[in-house]
Amino acid sequence: MYSLDINFLKDRPNFQKNTEKKPKSSLKPGNLTPVFIGVGIGVLFPAFAGTGWWLLQAKNAELEQLIAQLEEESKSLDAQIGSINKIREETNKVKGETQSLVAVFDQIRAWSAMLQDLRDRIPASVQIENVRQTPPAAPVEGQPPPNPAGGMAITGLARSFNDVNDFLLILQQSRFFKANEAKIVSAELVDAPIKNSPPQGVAIKPPQIVRYNIQTSLSDVPASELVRELEQKGTVGLVARIRSLQQTGVIQK
């Protein structure tokens, strides 16, 4: 006889839900594009990063080489600047010495030329008894510094006061003296000196003449600007030295 095995569990709803197979998910070929894009980005990004790092390293090496070259050039320029400064100091020293030499020549007062100028200018009615140099005046606060060349005092005899005034005016025209500082300090009538004694017992009244004292300041015009006057008065040595300095360019003509 045949027996029937009936399983009533299969007929239960819960058992049927659990035993149902889940459908398998299928992936279409078109859906792989995002995957490829992600893989490509993952590969390219490190490649770009590596290339950038390599370029950065190459640029750094180039900059370091350029910096080293600039530092070497800077050292060379510093050495050249030091040499130039040294030459400049030596040049300034030579210029200072040259200017001192020029100042010495320009401050020379040729007394022979000034005395010859006085002999050429003095009127026939005026005599000079004494000529002496006077020191510079003491400086006064609030006023311009005095003439460092000093001055000259001239004393002598003249036939009249007009002759003394004429001598002063002629003296003011000389470039060896300062015209605005020439003045008559004193002028008075005195008896003219008698060279020959009169006969015994004869009284002779000497004529009246003027004893004068004129003071003037020496000109502060540099000697290099008085070459023509110095040459005319026979100061040959000083003129030759000044012209030699002018030829070398130390003194401007």
Order of alpha helices (4+ residues) and beta strands (2+ residues): alpha-alpha-alpha-beta-beta-alpha-beta-beta-alpha-alpha
